[in-house]
């Protein structure tokens, strides 16, 4: 009996220990959860500080400021608003989101600073300054909203604007070719008319003679003598005297 109760008691201790372990494990995990979250939040905050103070972040922001100073899309008030909105967005970003944002911003700046990007923006600026409002509306010529687009969206916008630019240039080239063809046709017609006049003039000269005039008489024409000459005779009057007929 003693051995039997001893075994039961031993097994009871073992069972109590197992139950205590099983119950304590979730409690310990639950207690460690907030601690790990706090630890993770502190680590992310530290990473954010490192990223925002890094040379790559300063370089990207300097390139952005340089682009803002020369771009034709936004005025100064809009630039200040965009900077404030960007600052508020960055404040709530995680470290990973900050790095993704920086890389995406670098990609956008590279597109805008490329020869293709410069040409597209200059074309938009020229058309908005010179083209009629109806033409701008028909072509839907608008600057891309760079501050609110990601790199993929900006790429699509630049491709679309580049296609519109090529279509407009092709149309202008076609109109120019037509204009040059009309000018060439008018010049050819004027040349034919001039040559015809020259031939007519030469035929007239040949028909008038070698000297270019009709057959002129060699002797001087004799005009009748119409000058009155004095005559002598008698006449009746108050007395005798000379008179002219």
C-alpha positions in Angstrom: 0.0 0.0 0.0 2.7 2.3 0.9 4.5 1.8 -2.4 1.2 2.2 -4.3 0.3 5.6 -2.6 3.9 6.7 -3.1 3.7 6.1 -6.8 0.4 7.9 -7.1 1.8 10.8 -5.1 4.9 10.9 -7.3 2.8 10.7 -10.4 0.6 13.4 -9.0 3.6 15.6 -8.6 4.7 14.9 -12.2 1.2 15.6 -13.5 1.1 18.9 -11.5 4.4 19.9 -12.9 3.3 19.2 -16.5 0.1 21.1 -16.0 2.0 24.0 -14.5 4.4 24.1 -17.5 1.5 23.9 -20.0 -0.3 26.7 -18.2 2.7 28.9 -17.7 3.9 28.7 -21.3 1.1 30.7 -22.9 1.2 33.2 -20.0 4.9 33.7 -20.6 4.4 34.1 -24.3 1.6 36.6 -23.7 3.9 38.5 -21.3 6.7 38.5 -23.9 4.5 39.7 -26.8 4.3 43.4 -25.7 7.9 43.3 -24.8 8.9 42.1 -28.2 6.6 44.6 -29.9 8.2 47.4 -27.9 11.6 46.0 -28.7 10.6 45.8 -32.4 9.2 49.4 -32.4 12.3 50.7 -30.9 14.4 48.9 -33.4 12.3 50.3 -36.3 12.5 53.8 -34.8 16.3 53.4 -34.6 16.5 52.3 -38.2 14.3 55.2 -39.3 16.7 57.6 -37.6 19.6 56.0 -39.3 17.9 56.1 -42.8 16.8 59.7 -42.4 20.3 60.8 -41.4 22.1 58.7 -44.1 24.1 60.1 -46.9 21.8 58.4 -49.5 18.7 60.2 -48.0 20.4 63.6 -48.0 21.6 63.1 -51.5 18.1 62.2 -52.8 16.5 65.2 -51.0 19.2 67.5 -52.5 18.5 66.2 -56.0 14.8 66.7 -55.4 15.3 70.3 -54.3 17.5 70.9 -57.3 14.7 69.5 -59.6 12.1 71.7 -57.9 14.2 74.8 -58.6 14.1 74.2 -62.4 10.9 72.2 -63.1 8.0 73.8 -65.0 5.2 71.9 -63.3 4.6 73.5 -59.9 4.8 77.1 -58.6 6.5 78.0 -55.4 3.3 77.7 -53.2 2.6 74.3 -54.6 6.2 73.2 -53.9 5.9 74.2 -50.3 2.6 72.3 -49.9 4.1 69.2 -51.5 7.1 69.4 -49.1 4.8 69.6 -46.1 2.7 66.7 -47.3 5.8 64.6 -47.9 7.2 65.4 -44.5 3.9 64.3 -42.8 3.9 61.1 -44.8 7.5 60.3 -43.9 6.8 60.8 -40.2 4.4 57.9 -40.1 6.4 55.6 -42.4 8.2 52.5 -41.2 11.9 52.1 -41.9 11.2 49.8 -44.8 8.6 52.2 -46.2 11.1 55.1 -46.0 13.7 53.2 -47.9 11.1 52.2 -50.5 10.0 55.8 -50.8 13.6 57.0 -51.3 14.3 54.4 -54.0 11.1 55.2 -55.8 11.8 58.9 -55.6 15.3 58.3 -57.1 13.7 56.4 -60.0 11.3 59.2 -60.7 14.0 61.9 -60.7 16.1 59.7 -63.0 13.2 59.6 -65.5 12.5 63.3 -65.3 16.2 64.2 -65.7 16.7 61.9 -68.7 16.9 63.4 -72.2 13.5 61.9 -72.9 11.9 63.3 -69.8 13.4 66.8 -70.4 12.1 66.7 -74.0 8.6 65.8 -73.0 8.4 68.4 -70.3 9.8 71.1 -72.6 7.3 70.1 -75.3 4.4 70.4 -72.8 5.7 73.8 -71.7 6.0 75.1 -75.3 2.5 73.8 -76.3 0.9 75.3 -73.2 2.5 78.6 -73.9 1.8 78.8 -77.6 -1.0 76.4 -78.6 -4.7 77.4 -78.6 -6.8 76.1 -75.7 -8.9 74.0 -78.0 -5.8 72.2 -79.3 -4.4 71.6 -75.8 -7.8 70.2 -74.8 -8.0 68.0 -77.8 -4.5 66.6 -77.3 -5.0 66.5 -73.5 -1.6 68.1 -72.9 -1.1 68.2 -69.1 2.0 67.9 -66.9 2.3 64.6 -65.0 1.6 65.1 -61.3 5.0 63.9 -60.2 4.5 64.4 -56.5 1.5 62.0 -56.4 2.7 59.3 -58.8 5.0 56.4 -58.1 7.7 55.5 -60.5 5.6 53.0 -62.5 2.8 55.5 -62.9 5.2 58.2 -64.0 6.8 55.9 -66.5 3.3 55.2 -68.0 2.5 59.0 -68.1 5.8 59.9 -69.8 5.3 57.1 -72.4 1.9 58.4 -73.2 3.1 62.0 -73.5 6.0 60.9 -75.7 3.5 59.2 -78.1 1.4 62.3 -78.2 4.6 64.4 -78.9 5.7 62.1 -81.7 2.2 62.2 -83.3 2.1 66.0 -83.1 5.6 66.2 -84.6 4.6 63.9 -87.4 1.5 65.9 -88.1 3.6 69.1 -88.2 6.1 67.5 -90.5 3.3 66.4 -92.9 1.9 69.9 -93.0 5.3 71.3 -93.7 5.9 68.9 -96.5 2.5 69.9 -98.0 3.4 73.6 -97.7 6.7 73.1 -99.4 5.0 71.1 -102.2 2.6 74.0 -102.7 5.4 76.5 -102.8 7.3 74.4 -105.3 4.3 74.1 -107.5 3.7 77.9 -107.4 7.3 78.5 -108.2 7.2 76.1 -111.1 4.1 77.8 -112.5 5.7 81.2 -112.2 8.8 79.9 -113.9 6.7 78.6 -116.8 4.8 81.9 -117.1 8.0 83.9 -117.1 9.5 81.6 -119.8 6.4 82.0 -121.9 6.6 85.8 -121.6 10.2 85.7 -122.6 9.5 83.6 -125.7 6.6 85.9 -126.6 8.9 88.9 -126.3 11.6 87.2 -128.4 9.0 86.4 -131.1 7.9 90.0 -131.1 11.4 91.3 -131.4 12.1 88.9 -134.3 9.0 90.1 -136.1 9.9 93.8 -135.7 13.3 93.4 -137.2 16.8 93.1 -136.1 16.9 96.5 -134.3 13.8 95.7 -132.3 11.6 98.4 -134.1 9.3 98.4 -137.1 10.8 99.3 -140.5 11.6 102.9 -140.0 12.0 105.3 -143.0 15.5 106.5 -143.5 14.5 110.1 -144.7 13.2 112.8 -142.5 9.5 113.4 -142.9 8.7 116.7 -144.7 6.1 118.8 -142.9 4.1 121.5 -144.8 5.3 125.0 -144.4 2.6 126.7 -142.4 4.5 129.8 -141.5 2.9 133.0 -142.9 5.0 135.2 -145.0 4.5 139.0 -145.5 2.8 140.3 -148.7 2.6 143.7 -150.2 -0.5 145.5 -151.8 -2.9 148.4 -151.6 -5.8 148.6 -149.4 -8.6 151.0 -148.7 -8.9 152.5 -145.3 -8.2 155.7 -143.7 -5.3 156.0 -146.1 -2.9 154.3 -148.3 -0.5 152.0 -146.7 1.0 148.5 -146.6 -0.9 145.6 -145.3 -0.5 141.9 -144.7 -2.7 139.3 -146.3 
